[in-house]
């Protein structure tokens, strides 16, 4: 029976489907697989499952073999090459006075191609730079301009919460994030407090948004009149996570009550 296995090439990277053939694979096994750019070293992210035609509309490439000691040595050589290439390219950018921010270099597993990742506010004429790189390394060169969020995902770091940033840890693709999400979560709209390392709105606003929406449906809307044990009042704030709300009473005093302490009132 044919089985399909999901392989990841980068931490928190996209998952790719492969035909595992006769190999018995377990999660976190390192394997050599066939890719569009030749052989690649990947990690089993999800154990093999029986193959069904509806799973994919593309022909699956094969798992070539289990990774061995020589493959890990090749990976280490590639890492050294990437560091050397980064330093050389950085110096060339300064020499050519190009307005681009180089932040990462990746080598294919067989070291036949180097990809240089950079950010820039506009288009960059890097033709002369590519000529210098080809002359130095003698391999195929690709210059890839990416967005600031992709830079944060590839470089990693620690967020204001003290944990590894979400995009680098587990987020596979970026969901749209809006300022409205911050408003509905009663967060300060100070850009420095709701922005991540990339300078964009924090991704966690998006994947917490649905939870806040569900909780909000259980609460009286802000501005609604409610009855409490201490008298009638108007809802002025929600604290959804703590299941509480702030009510301004008729005597202009404010109290904080739990949702189950509301006696009557429109929702």
Secondary structure, DSSP 8 states (H G I E B T S, - for coil): --EEEEEESSTT--EEEEE-TT----TT-EEEEEETTEEEEEEEEEEEEE--GGG-SS---BEEEE--HHHHHHHHHHHHHHHHHHHHHHHHHHHHT---EEEEEEE-TTSSEEEEEEE-SS----HHHHHHHHHHH-SEEEEEE--HHHHHHHH--B-TTSSB-HHHHT--S-----HHHHHHTT----HHHHB-TTSSB-THHHHHHHHHHHHHTTS--TT-EEEETTEEEEEEEEETTTTEEEEEETTS-EEEEEGGG--EE--
